[in-house]
Amino acid sequence: MTPRRLRKDASTLWFQAPFVMAMRIHEMQMAALTGKSQDAAEMNRMVTEKVMATAESAVAVNMAISRAAFGAAMQMMTGGRPSTAKAGETIAAAALKPYGKRVRANARRLSKKKS
């Protein structure tokens, strides 16, 4: 399941993140051209969701690293060889998951929003 999650989150960031950025930039440009005040809630949301995603990603990466290290240590203590083949993939998936989740939600929300 981890390789699938990693592919899903990576492709989300590759394809949907530019769409979300374009929609938000378009809204800012239209607000500047029409003289309307910018949507402060959307501006605040852009900043706070990035901070939250970064914090969530950092915690998830640290947990994934701890699990991988603990698993490797347990394997070595029992006389086995640690299998670290999937550790990097698991850590990368843990790092991207919070960002992918937020980008998908923003793409859905902004595509439904009226201009």
C-alpha positions as CSV (number, residue, x, y, z in Angstrom):
1,M,0.0,0.0,0.0
2,T,2.9,2.4,0.6
3,P,4.1,2.5,-3.0
4,R,0.6,3.3,-4.1
5,R,0.2,6.0,-1.5
6,L,3.6,7.5,-2.5
7,R,2.6,7.5,-6.2
8,K,-0.7,9.0,-5.5
9,D,0.7,11.8,-3.4
10,A,3.6,12.5,-5.8
11,S,1.3,12.7,-8.8
12,T,-1.1,15.0,-6.8
13,L,1.8,17.4,-6.1
14,W,2.9,17.2,-9.7
15,F,-0.4,17.8,-11.4
16,Q,-2.8,19.4,-8.9
17,A,-0.5,21.7,-7.0
18,P,0.0,24.0,-10.0
19,F,-3.7,24.1,-10.6
20,V,-4.3,25.2,-7.0
21,M,-1.6,27.8,-7.3
22,A,-3.1,29.1,-10.5
23,M,-6.6,29.3,-9.1
24,R,-5.4,31.3,-6.1
25,I,-3.2,33.6,-8.1
26,H,-6.1,34.2,-10.5
27,E,-8.3,35.2,-7.5
28,M,-5.7,37.6,-6.2
29,Q,-5.3,39.1,-9.7
30,M,-9.0,39.6,-10.1
31,A,-9.2,41.2,-6.7
32,A,-6.4,43.6,-7.6
33,L,-7.9,44.5,-11.0
34,T,-11.5,45.0,-9.8
35,G,-10.4,46.9,-6.7
36,K,-12.1,44.5,-4.3
37,S,-10.4,43.7,-1.1
38,Q,-8.8,40.3,-1.2
39,D,-10.3,37.4,0.5
40,A,-8.5,37.5,3.9
41,A,-9.8,34.1,4.8
42,E,-8.2,32.5,1.8
43,M,-4.9,34.2,2.4
44,N,-4.9,33.1,6.0
45,R,-5.8,29.6,4.9
46,M,-2.9,29.4,2.4
47,V,-0.4,30.2,5.2
48,T,-1.9,28.1,8.0
49,E,-2.4,25.0,6.0
50,K,1.2,25.0,4.9
51,V,2.4,25.4,8.5
52,M,0.1,22.6,9.6
53,A,1.2,20.3,6.7
54,T,4.8,20.9,7.5
55,A,4.4,20.1,11.1
56,E,2.3,17.0,10.3
57,S,4.9,15.9,7.8
58,A,7.8,16.4,10.2
59,V,6.0,14.3,12.9
60,A,5.2,11.6,10.3
61,V,8.7,11.4,9.0
62,N,10.2,11.2,12.5
63,M,7.8,8.4,13.4
64,A,8.6,6.5,10.2
65,I,12.3,6.9,10.8
66,S,11.9,5.7,14.4
67,R,9.9,2.6,13.3
68,A,12.5,1.8,10.7
69,A,15.3,2.1,13.2
70,F,13.5,0.1,15.8
71,G,12.7,-2.6,13.3
72,A,16.3,-2.8,12.1
73,A,17.6,-2.9,15.7
74,M,15.2,-5.7,16.6
75,Q,16.3,-7.7,13.6
76,M,20.0,-7.2,14.4
77,M,19.4,-8.2,18.1
78,T,17.7,-11.4,17.0
79,G,20.5,-12.3,14.7
80,G,18.8,-11.3,11.4
81,R,19.8,-8.9,8.8
82,P,17.8,-5.6,8.8
83,S,15.7,-5.2,5.7
84,T,15.9,-1.5,4.8
85,A,14.6,-1.8,1.3
86,K,11.2,-0.4,2.0
87,A,12.3,2.1,4.7
88,G,13.1,4.9,2.3
89,E,9.8,4.5,0.5
90,T,7.9,4.5,3.7
91,I,9.6,7.6,4.9
92,A,9.0,9.4,1.6
93,A,5.3,8.4,1.7
94,A,5.0,9.7,5.3
95,A,6.5,13.0,4.2
96,L,4.3,13.6,1.2
97,K,0.9,12.4,2.6
98,P,0.0,15.6,4.5
99,Y,0.8,17.8,1.5
100,G,-1.0,15.5,-1.0
101,K,-4.1,15.4,1.2
102,R,-4.3,19.2,1.4
103,V,-3.6,19.8,-2.3
104,R,-6.4,17.4,-3.3
105,A,-8.9,19.0,-0.9
106,N,-7.9,22.5,-2.2
107,A,-8.3,21.4,-5.8
108,R,-11.8,20.1,-5.1
109,R,-12.8,23.2,-3.1
110,L,-11.4,25.8,-5.5
111,S,-12.8,24.1,-8.7
112,K,-16.3,24.2,-7.2
113,K,-15.9,27.8,-6.0
114,K,-17.9,30.5,-8.0
115,S,-15.8,33.2,-9.6
